């Protein structure tokens, strides 16, 4: 299976105008876009990365696809719950009606993360219900009882700040699959390229948006083969790995002692998401999908956990060595390794599942 020529064309344009070091992330974002053509449970993906590294420009090209995608840059409990409010006898579409059936693109989650704590937790609590396909609200007015159904895929950009939002993660983390955007290696080159592009960015965005539109038209879900039993087994094992090792471990804030036996998340929801992403990769012509899925399994973990696991994969077994590699204290690494042990991490069975050499070379520099 060869990469679709439309995907190749888009990546050539990207390479011409931007400095991108994480091409696997580009492939994955476009595969997620293609997966929207496949029926299934809602697929919500966070693209987590440093600002000004290219991820927003990729999302810009998706957001420009009117009819296929829908933009969503602000979110409140009122906008989620809003019922049918006629104005001059005409019904105005609610937010959920506007995004129903679309691939929703949020270029930056920061505006929501900076709202007050209570509003933020309420919003993400509602999104948990929405992920199941329905919102129910009761109003003390003529609107009365309203039930709204909605089904949409969602891809959103955010910075690493989201990793520090423990309460937010508890509210919604299990609904998302994470993709961590790699940092550019050539800082000077990226800055020079940005300055050179400054006067022509709108034209560049138009070119990229047109190339993505051609890719969307080329994606043919009818040509998609059924996954094999072996492929389903691999996806189930990766889903179990992801849900098990992204489980929070509660510690006392002062003593750092573990205060509770963690109860791990059940993996079917993640398995469904990984299966759709696999099919999306196939739709854009990427046959060797295993390294991409192994990468996403690690990306879904808290960064220090995935960092420790990648160090173990590269043969670094000493806490001090791992701490030096991750640029954190030995005590921090000790706590992370203890968390993994409590969750049942087994190097004999777990490391081979994610030990693809290409993935490690890209993710462990």
Number of C-alpha atoms within 10 A of each C-alpha: 10 9 14 16 14 19 22 15 16 21 20 13 14 20 13 12 18 20 20 21 18 19 14 15 20 20 20 22 23 22 24 27 27 26 27 24 19 16 9 14 16 24 25 19 20 23 24 23 21 17 14 13 20 23 25 19 19 19 21 19 19 28 20 20 18 11 10 18 21 21 21 18 14 12 15 16 16 10 13 18 21 19 22 13 14 10 8 6 7 8 10 12 14 17 17 21 14 15 23 16 18 21 29 24 26 23 22 21 20 15 10 16 17 9 12 9 12 8 14 19 20 14 22 22 16 19 19 17 13 20 20 14 15 16 20 14 14 12 12 7 7 7 13 10 12 14 11 18 13 19 21 21 23 24 22 22 24 23 17 15 13 17 15 10 13 11 13 19 17 14 19 18 21 18 19 20 22 21 21 23 25 20 16 17 12 11 12 10 13 19 15 12 15 16 10 12 15 11 10 9 14 11 11 19 18 14 16 25 22 16 19 24 19 16 21 21 10 16 23 13 18 9 9 13 10 8 11 9 9 9 14 15 12 18 24 19 15 24 24 19 21 24 21 21 25 23 20 18 19 14 14 10 9 6 7 10 11 16 11 10 10 15 11 15 17 14 18 14 18 24 22 19 23 22 21 24 26 25 24 28 26 25 28 30 19 20 14 12 16 17 17 20 23 21 24 22 27 25 23 23 23 16 16 16 21 20 22 23 25 21 21 16 19 14 10 15 13 13 20 16 14 23 20 12 15 16 10 13 13 17 12 13 24 16 16 21 18 15 21 19 12 14 19 12 18 10 12 8 9 15 15 10 15 23 16 16 12 11 18 18 10 14 16 12 6
